[in-house]
Amino acid sequence: MQTDDLNGEVTCSDRLYSVPTPVNALLQRLTSRTARDSLPPGLISSDEFLAEVSARTAVPRR
């Protein structure tokens, strides 16, 4: 899957250069699961996706 390759490369680079890429990691995980399990499109709403992104990119309070 092309998106898996692209997001996989980006997430691999984040480890190499210590630059977090949580959105790409989430996209890779979701697209891989969708393809592997033959899930239908639209399984996750845009609001659910954005909530997941927000949870993964939240800056901890000091």
N, C-alpha and C positions, 0 to 999 in steps of 0.2 A: 504494500500500500504506500503510495507516494507520500501522504501526510505523515505516516509512521516514520519513513526514512528521514524526512525533513525535520520533524520534531525530535526524532532520536538523535540526529546530528547536533541539533541545537542543545539538547539536554546533555549530550556527551561533552560538548564544548564548555558548558557551564561548569562541569566538574574540573575540566582541564585548567580553566582560567579563573575559577572561584567566583563566577558571576551567576547568581541565582536566576533561573528561568522557570518559575513555577507554572506559568501559563502553558508553556510548551510541554512540560512534564505532564500536566493534566490533560492536554489535548492528545498526547501520545497514549496515555493510559486509556482514555475514553475511546479513541479510534481503534486501538488494538482490541479492546474488549468488544466493541460493536462488531468488528469484522470476525473475531474469533467465535463469538456466540451467535452470529447472524441476526443481530438485533436490528429492529427497524429504525429508520431515521426519526428524529424528533423524540427519542426516548427521554432526553433531558431537556427541559425548557431553558430558554435563554436566561431567565431569572435564576434558575437553579445553578446554571453554569457560572453566572456572575457571582452568586453567593459563594460558590466553591472557590472561585478565583480570589474573592475578597478574603476568605478565610485563610487561603494559602499565602497571601501577600500582605497580610496585616503586619504592621510594624509594632513590635512589643512596646508597651509603655515602660518608661524607666521609673 
